[in-house]
Amino acid sequence: MTLAMVFKGVGRELRLEGIELPAPGAHDIQIQIEACGVCRTDLHVVDGDLKHPELPLVPGHEIVGRILRKGDEVTVLEIGQRVGVPWLASTCGQCPYCRSAQENLCDAPIFTGYTRNGGFAEACLADARYVFALPEVADPVALAPLLCAGLIGFRCLRMAEDARNIGFYGFGAAAHILAQLAVWQGRNVYALTRPGDIEAQEFARDLGAVWAGGSDEQPPAELDAAIIFAPVGSLVPKALRAVRKGGRVVCGGIHMSDIPTFPYSDLWGERHILSVANLTRKDGEEFFAIVQTAGIQTQTQRYSLRDANIALADLSAGRLQGAAVLVP
């Protein structure tokens, strides 16, 4: 039995309940959770934007914890070891995407905190083949946002290729991590926040952005690429008008409001619009290998497990700088 914040349907708050954890399967590990980040995807789940959660559900997919038990086939990881559990919980391994190193596009995936119980709990199960070994001495709260905001953001940054001038539309959990990485790589970061959000703009400048303003403004330099983290479809045409010919607009969220019509002239000039879907284990291996070298530090706000609803409300209202993290 473990305590967890359980989601039972749209319009209903998460409730603290005791749930049974099944014994670990052959490839599973049981994890004592130290911290779990609160991601915008969790908000999309409880708001009903993502339509088919496995109910009742324990949300949460930025999990940091230590292994309590493990299945018979788990040989690489050890009891007591710290691991991180990401959004991608497992894949089929058989579809054309899995067979071509595109497991993020798997036809039959399982997702942590969506189709498998996640980390808004004291303990959880995870497939050991899809977790990441994490530093033993680091602050687990600081590590938690790296498991999705960092990983998905890293994949977005790779999609931006070698863009030197790069714009971030929305400056929340993902952007505050990626800004540090982009600056370390020698890129010029332009932060576009909610109009009038002076505090977020100052935060972006503190992290090395060369310019910060509202998303209703045009950045002062032509962008090579833009990454849209905010789930706002109307930002796509704005970003297209901000990027140079041949530039890229990368949509980094799992859900976005409808994109309004825009003139073909905004797309013309071989501009690109593309989305990022999920992550691969290779993304994680590459990202965590450079986190410490790049000196990335997360800014977090801690909440107790039973305050998960408050954390979700603060995220929805834009009251956070950085990332919310639940601590059992």
N, C-alpha and C positions, 0 to 999 in steps of 0.2 A: 504494500500500500504506500502511495506517495501523494502528497498534496499537489494540486495543479489548478490553474485557472482554466475553466472549461467553457468553450463556446458551443452554444446549442441552436443558434439561428440568428438571422439578421434582425436587428432591433432589440436584441436581448443582451444585457451586459454579461461579461464573463463572470463565472461564479467559482469561488474557491471550494473545491471538493476533493475528497479522497478517491483515488483511482488505483486499480490494480495494474501492476506492470507484469506482463507475461515473462516467463523465463527466456533468456536470450537464445535465439536460434543459432545455428551453426556458425553463421558469419556475423552475429550481432555482438554488441557490447552494451552493458548497462552502465549508465553514466550518472554520477552524482554531480548535479549542476551547480557550478559556482556563479555563473552569470548568464543572462540571455538578453541580447539586444532586442529592441522594439523597432521593427522595420516598417516602412510604408506599405510593403506587401501584406503585413499583418493587418494593417488598416483596410486594405482592399478586400481581405478575406472577411473581416467582421462587418464591413459595410455592404457586402454582397456584390462588389465589383467582379470578384472571381467567383464563378457560379457553382462550382461543384466540390466544395470541401467535404471531407469525410467526417460527418457529424455522428456523435458529439466529438469535438476536436479540441486538442490542446495546441494553441498557436505557438509561434516562435521558432526561428530558424537561424539565429545567430548565437549558437550555444557554445559555452566553454565549460568544461567539467573534467572530472577524473574518473577513470574506469574502475567500477566496482566489481563487475563480473564480465566474463567473456565466453563466447561459444567455442565449441571444440575446434573449429577451423580457423580461429583467430590466432595466428602465430607471431605476427610482427609486433603487435601492441602488447603492453604489459599492464597488469593490475596496478592501479595507482597513477598511471601515466596521464598527463593532461592532453586532451584532444579538443578539437573544434568541430562542430557539426554544422554544415552549410545547408542551403536551400535544396540542393540536389541530393536526395536521400538514397536513390538507387536508379539504375537503368536496366533495360531488358538485355542488353548485350548482343542482341540478335538482329535488330532492324538495320536497314541500310545506313542510318546515321551513326549508330553505335559502331558499325563495322568500318566506318570511314573517318574515325577520330572526331566525330561531331556528336558526342553523347549528350551535349546540351540540347540537341534537337530530337532526342529519343522519342519514338512513337508511343512508348508505354512507360513513362517515368513515374517515380514516386517522389513527392516533395515533402520535406520536413515542415511541419506546422500547417499542412494543407491537406495532404492525403495520407500522412502518417503523423501521429502525435509528436509535438515539438517540445520546446524548452520553457514555456511558461509554467514551470513545475520544479519540484525538488529533484526529480530524477527522470530519466528517459532512456529509451532504447535507440540505437542507431546501428546501421550497417557499417562494420569496421572498414570495409573496402572504400568507403566514401567520406571518411573523416580525415582530418589533418592533425598531425602532431604539432603541438604548440609549445612555446617556451615555458619551462617549469617555474621560473621565478618572476615572470611578468604579472602585472595586475590583471586578473581575469576580466574585470569590468572594462578596462582599456582595450583588451583583445576582442571583446564580443562584437563591436561594430565592424571589425575587419572581415567577419564571416559572411557578410552579404553586401553591406554598403561598400566595403573595400573591394571584395572580390568582383562583384558585378561592375563596379566603377572601373576597376582595372581592365576588365574586358572591354568596356566602353572606350577607355583610353587607347587600347590597342587598335580598336576599330577606327580611331581618329588618325591612325598611322603616324606620320612624322610631322604632323601639324605643329607649327611653331607658335602661331597666335591661336589660342583655343578659348572658346567661350563656354561657360557653365551656366545653363539656365536652371535656376533653383540652386540654393546654396545651403543644403542640409547635411545629413549624415554622410552621404556618398561624396558630395562635392568637397566637403572640408577635408576628407582624406585624400582625394584625388588631386586637389590643389597643391598639397604638399609634395606629392609624387611628381606632378607636372613641373613645379618650380625646380625640384631637384634635378629633373631631366633637362633643364634649361629652356623650358617653354615659357611663353608669356600668357598668363591667365587673366581672362576678363570674366568677372562675376556679374551675372544678371539676376537680381533677386526680385521678390515681390516689390512692386512700386512703393516707395516710401519706407522700406525696411532698412533704415539707416544702421541699425545695430548689426544686421547680417552683412551689410556692405563693409562696415568697419572690421568685422570679423574676417571677411575675405581679404581685406588689405593687410590685416595682421598676419595672415598666412602666406602672404607674398604676392597676392593679385596686383597686377600693374594698374588695374582700373576696376571699379565696382560701381554699379548703378542699377536702375530699375529695368525690368524686362520690357518696359514700354519705351526704353531709350535705344538708340543705335550706338553700339560701342565705337570708340574714337578711332579704331583701326579695323581694317578689313580682316575677317577671321579666316584662317585656313580650315578650321573645323569648329563645330559647336556640338556640345553634348547636352541633351535635354533630360534633366533629372525630375523636374516637376511634371506631374501627370496631366498636363494642360495642353490639349491639342492645338490651341490657337498659337502656341509658341513656335510651332513648326514653320509656318510662313514667315514669321519674324526672324527666325534663325536663318532661313534660306536667304532672306534679304541682307543678312549680316555676313554671310560667307562669300568668299571670292569664287570666281569661275573655277570649276574643278574641285570645289570644297565639299565637305561632308557635314551632314546633320545626322547625328546619332541619337536615337531615342532609347534611353536607358531603362525605362520602367517596364513592368510587366503589364500595366494597364495605363491607358491614357484616354482622356475624353476625345470626342470626335475631332478630327482635323478639318477645319473649314476649307472651303474652296479657295483657290488662289490662282492668279494668272500664270500661265505657262512660262512667261518671261522670268518669273522668280526662280524657276527650276532650270531654265535653259542655261547653256554655258557649261554643260556636263557636271552640274551640281548633283549630289547624291543624297538620298534619304534612306537610312537603314535603321533596323532595330537590333537590339541585343537581347538574346533569349537565354536566361539561366547561366550556367557556368559549366566548365569541365574541370576534372581533377587536375589537369595540366595547368589550367589558370591558377589554381590554388598553389600548386607547387612553385610556380614562377613568382607569384605575388608574395608569398610568405618568405621567399628567399631574399627579397629586396626590401622588405618592410623596415628591418632594423638598419640596414645600410643607408636607406634614404632618410632615416630619422623621423619616420611618421609617428605622430602622436595624436591620439583621438581625444576629443573633448566630449565628456559624457555627463549625463545627469542620472543619478541613481534613484531607483524606486524599489520599494519592497514588492515582493511577489504579489501580495494581495492588492497592491495599488496599480495593477496592470491597466485597469480601465482609465485611471487618471493619466497614465503615460500615453495611452492611445489618444485620449482627448487632447492632451498637450501637443502631440504630434500633429493631429488633425488641424488644430487651431494655429499652428506655426509658432508655438511658444518656446520652441527649443533652439538652442544653438548647439550644433553637433548632434549627438545621439542619445536616446533614452535607453537605459539598461536596467533590467529587473535583477534583483539579488534575492535569492531565496532566504 
